[in-house]
Amino acid sequence: MIRALTDADNRTRLRPLVLAMLATLLGTGCKSESASPLALSDSPDAPVLAAVTRTGIPYGPFGLWKMTTLKWGPEPFTASHNFINADSLVLQINAARNKGQRLVVAMTGGAAEQYTTDGQFDMTKWKNVMNTYRKSALKKAVAAAVSDGTIIGDMLIDEPEVVKWGTVLTKPMIDELAAYVKNIFPTLPVGVNHGPPGYQWRSLERYTKVDYAVYQYAHWVTQGDILAWRNAVLAQAALDGVRPALSLNILNGGAQDRDDGTYDCTGPGQGGLGTRYPNCWMTPDQVRTWGEALTPYACVMLMWQYDAAYMSNSANQEAFRGVAALAASKPQPRCKRP
């Protein structure tokens, strides 16, 4: 069981004060641009949370949260992409808001087998999971979190171009998923995640309802030519009418180690052993140089994924800070379809 973020005594003391403040605001018609909406819930035990102010391009790794607990920092990170479920969604929203963090959530995340039948994507199974979010408290909480910037967007499906989903998926079908989510959460931006060559998937089709797409870079796809990949991705995003959300595969996206028969990732452009052969970590220089090349074009800048050893490396930390500084200097975008 996940414990609430605010104890009962604090809730009891704060609730009358907050209700009085809310009544005053409603009565005067005043609205503060920097104040976030209250956490809304059908439950009388919903936590009462502080206001937050958000600036810059959101930046951070996949998997920074373990439900309601940060695995790192969060500095210099301001955002993350995380799996979530209906039972813990409000708790994670509240925890992120308290830390001034922004979230890309994956309401229908998890293993592909949960959403496939006989190796093919099963729309009914996907909708059954999405239907667990059809609760008044969740609708209110998500609307508030989108309004104050705590939630950036929701991932519909991860890498539809890969074999684990079978062969039936199309961009119009993913648009159907987008419409289904928007029927529950009308203001929530929704997107799809693509791997390094995934921007080429069904390139003659077009998204019409999907708001954004996460495109993730790894060295092998263009042998380190980040600008060629970026320009191709941005061109496809423009054709599809989606906002580009960009990402680096920091754990498996360095130069691959295929040269001498020894898999050790100690050569040029290799920052350490990846999660599987022949992949290698990105070097600190790659993280910073490639991150700075992509960040100004992204509605959110991500990295796959949080890893304690990688994050603890001091040179990597310096690279993160460099990208974070650039992200903070840019106007705050939205991952909403133009």
C-alpha positions in Angstrom: 0.0 0.0 0.0 1.3 3.5 -0.9 1.1 5.9 2.0 -0.4 9.4 1.6 2.1 12.2 1.3 0.6 14.4 4.0 -0.4 13.1 7.4 -3.9 13.4 8.7 -3.1 16.0 11.3 -1.7 18.4 8.6 -4.7 17.8 6.4 -7.1 18.6 9.2 -5.4 21.8 10.1 -4.9 23.1 6.5 -8.2 22.2 4.9 -10.3 24.9 6.4 -7.7 27.6 5.6 -7.4 26.4 2.0 -11.2 26.3 1.5 -11.5 29.8 2.8 -8.8 31.0 0.4 -10.5 29.2 -2.5 -13.8 30.8 -1.6 -12.2 34.2 -1.6 -10.6 33.7 -5.0 -13.8 32.5 -6.5 -15.7 35.4 -5.1 -13.3 38.0 -6.4 -12.6 36.4 -9.7 -8.9 36.7 -9.2 -6.5 34.2 -10.7 -2.7 34.0 -10.0 -0.6 32.8 -13.0 1.9 31.2 -10.7 -0.5 29.4 -8.4 -1.3 25.8 -9.1 -4.8 24.4 -8.6 -5.6 22.5 -5.5 -5.3 18.7 -5.7 -8.9 17.6 -6.4 -10.3 14.4 -5.2 -13.6 12.8 -4.3 -11.9 11.7 -1.1 -11.9 14.0 2.0 -8.3 12.9 2.6 -6.8 14.5 -0.6 -3.5 16.2 0.3 -3.3 20.0 0.2 -0.4 21.2 -1.8 1.7 24.3 -2.3 1.7 26.5 -5.4 4.5 26.0 -8.0 6.0 28.2 -10.7 7.4 26.5 -13.8 9.8 27.8 -16.4 12.0 26.4 -19.2 12.0 23.3 -21.2 11.3 20.3 -19.0 14.4 18.0 -18.7 15.0 14.7 -17.1 15.2 10.9 -17.4 12.7 8.1 -17.7 12.0 6.4 -14.4 13.1 9.1 -11.9 10.2 8.3 -9.6 9.4 5.1 -7.8 5.7 5.9 -7.5 5.8 8.8 -5.0 9.5 8.7 -4.1 12.3 10.3 -6.1 15.3 8.1 -6.9 17.6 11.1 -7.4 17.8 14.7 -6.7 15.7 15.9 -8.5 18.2 18.7 -9.3 19.2 19.4 -12.0 16.2 17.5 -13.5 12.8 19.2 -13.8 10.9 16.4 -15.4 10.6 12.6 -15.9 8.7 10.0 -17.8 7.2 7.3 -15.5 4.9 4.3 -15.6 1.8 4.9 -13.5 -1.6 3.2 -12.7 -5.0 4.4 -11.7 -4.5 3.6 -8.0 -1.4 5.7 -7.6 -1.9 8.5 -10.2 -3.1 11.2 -7.8 -0.3 10.4 -5.3 2.4 10.8 -7.9 0.8 14.0 -9.2 0.8 15.4 -5.7 4.4 14.3 -5.0 5.7 15.8 -8.2 3.8 19.1 -7.6 5.3 19.3 -4.1 8.8 19.0 -5.7 8.1 21.4 -8.6 8.6 18.5 -11.0 6.8 17.8 -14.3 5.6 14.4 -15.5 5.1 12.5 -18.7 2.9 9.6 -17.4 2.3 6.2 -19.0 -1.2 5.3 -18.0 -1.1 2.3 -20.3 2.5 1.4 -19.7 3.9 -2.0 -18.8 4.7 -5.1 -20.8 3.4 -5.4 -24.4 1.9 -8.8 -23.5 -0.7 -7.0 -21.4 -2.1 -5.4 -24.6 -1.6 -8.1 -27.2 -3.4 -11.3 -28.2 -1.6 -14.0 -30.2 1.2 -11.5 -30.8 -1.0 -8.7 -32.1 -2.0 -5.4 -30.5 -5.5 -5.8 -28.9 -7.4 -2.6 -28.8 -10.0 -4.0 -26.4 -7.3 -4.9 -23.8 -5.7 -1.5 -24.1 -9.1 0.2 -23.6 -9.8 -2.0 -20.6 -6.7 -0.7 -18.9 -7.6 2.9 -19.9 -11.1 2.5 -18.5 -9.6 2.1 -15.0 -9.0 5.8 -15.1 -12.7 6.7 -15.6 -13.1 8.1 -12.1 -14.3 11.6 -11.2 -11.4 12.1 -8.8 -8.8 11.2 -11.4 -10.5 13.4 -14.0 -10.3 16.4 -11.7 -6.7 15.7 -10.6 -5.5 15.3 -14.2 -7.3 18.5 -15.3 -5.6 20.4 -12.4 -2.2 18.9 -13.1 -2.4 19.7 -16.8 -3.5 23.3 -16.0 -0.6 24.0 -13.6 2.0 22.2 -15.8 2.6 19.2 -13.5 1.6 16.8 -16.2 3.2 17.4 -19.6 1.5 14.5 -21.4 0.5 10.8 -21.4 2.2 8.1 -23.5 -0.3 6.1 -25.5 2.1 3.3 -26.7 5.8 2.7 -26.6 7.6 2.1 -29.9 4.7 0.9 -32.1 7.2 0.2 -34.8 8.7 -2.9 -33.1 7.8 -6.5 -33.5 6.4 -6.9 -29.9 3.2 -5.2 -31.1 2.6 -7.4 -34.1 1.7 -5.9 -37.5 -1.7 -4.4 -37.1 -0.8 -1.0 -35.7 -1.1 2.1 -37.8 -1.1 5.8 -37.2 -4.9 6.1 -37.6 -5.2 3.4 -35.0 -3.0 5.3 -32.6 -5.1 8.4 -33.3 -8.1 6.2 -32.1 -6.2 5.7 -28.9 -5.6 9.4 -28.6 -9.3 10.1 -29.1 -10.2 7.5 -26.4 -8.0 9.2 -23.8 -9.2 12.6 -24.7 -12.8 11.4 -24.1 -11.7 10.8 -20.5 -9.2 13.7 -20.1 -10.1 16.4 -22.6 -7.2 18.7 -21.8 -4.5 16.0 -21.5 -1.8 16.1 -24.3 -1.2 12.5 -25.6 1.8 11.1 -27.4 3.6 8.1 -28.7 7.3 7.0 -28.1 9.5 6.1 -31.0 12.9 4.5 -31.1 15.9 5.9 -33.0 14.7 4.9 -36.5 11.1 5.0 -35.5 10.4 8.4 -37.0 10.4 6.5 -40.4 7.6 4.2 -39.3 4.6 4.4 -41.7 6.0 7.7 -42.9 3.3 8.1 -45.6 0.6 8.0 -42.9 -0.2 11.0 -40.7 -1.2 11.5 -37.1 -4.2 13.7 -36.8 -5.1 13.5 -33.1 -1.8 12.6 -31.4 -0.2 15.8 -29.8 3.4 14.9 -29.5 5.9 12.2 -30.3 9.0 11.2 -28.3 11.9 10.5 -30.7 15.0 8.9 -29.1 18.6 9.1 -30.4 21.4 6.5 -30.3 24.8 6.7 -32.0 24.3 3.7 -34.2 21.3 5.2 -36.2 23.4 7.9 -37.9 26.9 7.0 -36.6 26.9 10.0 -34.3 25.6 12.6 -36.8 23.1 14.1 -34.4 22.2 17.0 -36.7 21.2 14.8 -39.6 19.0 12.7 -37.3 17.5 15.8 -35.7 16.6 17.4 -39.0 15.0 14.3 -40.3 12.9 13.9 -37.1 11.8 17.5 -37.1 10.7 17.2 -40.7 8.6 14.1 -40.0 7.1 15.7 -36.9 6.1 18.7 -39.0 4.4 16.4 -41.6 2.6 14.6 -38.8 1.6 17.8 -37.1 3.0 16.7 -33.7 5.2 18.5 -31.2 8.7 16.9 -31.1 9.7 15.5 -27.6 13.3 14.4 -27.9 15.4 11.9 -25.9 18.9 10.4 -25.6 19.4 6.7 -25.0 22.2 7.4 -22.5 22.6 3.7 -21.4 22.6 2.1 -24.9 23.2 5.0 -27.2 27.0 5.5 -27.2 29.2 4.2 -30.0 28.7 0.4 -30.1 31.5 -2.0 -29.2 31.9 -4.5 -32.1 35.6 -4.2 -32.8 38.0 -6.5 -31.1 35.9 -9.4 -29.8 36.0 -8.0 -26.2 32.8 -6.3 -25.1 34.1 -3.7 -22.6 33.0 -0.3 -24.0 36.3 1.4 -23.3 36.9 2.7 -26.8 36.3 6.2 -28.4 32.7 7.4 -27.9 32.0 4.6 -25.4 31.2 5.7 -21.8 30.8 2.2 -20.2 29.0 -1.1 -20.6 25.4 -0.8 -21.8 22.6 -3.0 -20.7 23.2 -5.5 -23.6 25.8 -6.3 -26.2 27.0 -4.4 -28.3 25.6 -1.2 -26.7 27.6 1.2 -24.6 26.8 4.2 -22.3 27.0 7.6 -23.9 30.1 9.6 -22.8 29.6 12.8 -20.8 30.7 14.8 -23.9 28.0 13.1 -26.0 25.3 13.7 -23.3 26.1 17.4 -23.2 26.8 18.0 -26.9 23.9 16.0 -28.2 21.6 17.2 -25.4 22.4 20.8 -26.3 21.8 20.1 -30.0 18.3 18.6 -29.3 17.0 20.5 -26.3 15.9 23.8 -28.0 13.7 21.9 -30.4 11.9 19.8 -27.8 8.7 20.3 -25.8 10.3 18.0 -23.3 13.9 16.7 -23.2 14.3 13.2 -21.9 16.9 10.5 -21.3 16.5 6.7 -21.2 16.8 6.0 -18.4 17.6 6.5 -14.7 20.5 4.4 -13.6 22.1 4.9 -10.2 25.6 4.2 -11.4 25.3 6.4 -14.4 23.8 9.3 -12.5 26.4 9.0 -9.8 29.3 9.6 -12.2 30.6 13.2 -11.6 31.4 13.8 -15.3 27.9 12.8 -16.3 26.5 15.0 -13.6 28.4 18.0 -15.0 26.9 17.2 -18.5 23.4 17.0 -17.0 23.9 20.4 -15.4 25.0 21.9 -18.8 21.9 20.6 -20.6 19.7 21.7 -17.7 21.0 25.2 -17.8 20.2 25.5 -21.5 16.8 24.0 -21.0 16.1 26.5 -18.2 17.0 29.4 -20.4 14.4 28.6 -23.0 10.7 29.6 -23.1 8.4 27.0 -21.6 6.7 25.0 -24.4 3.6 22.8 -24.5 3.5 19.3 -25.9 0.1 20.1 -27.4 -0.7 19.6 -31.1 -0.3 22.9 -33.0 
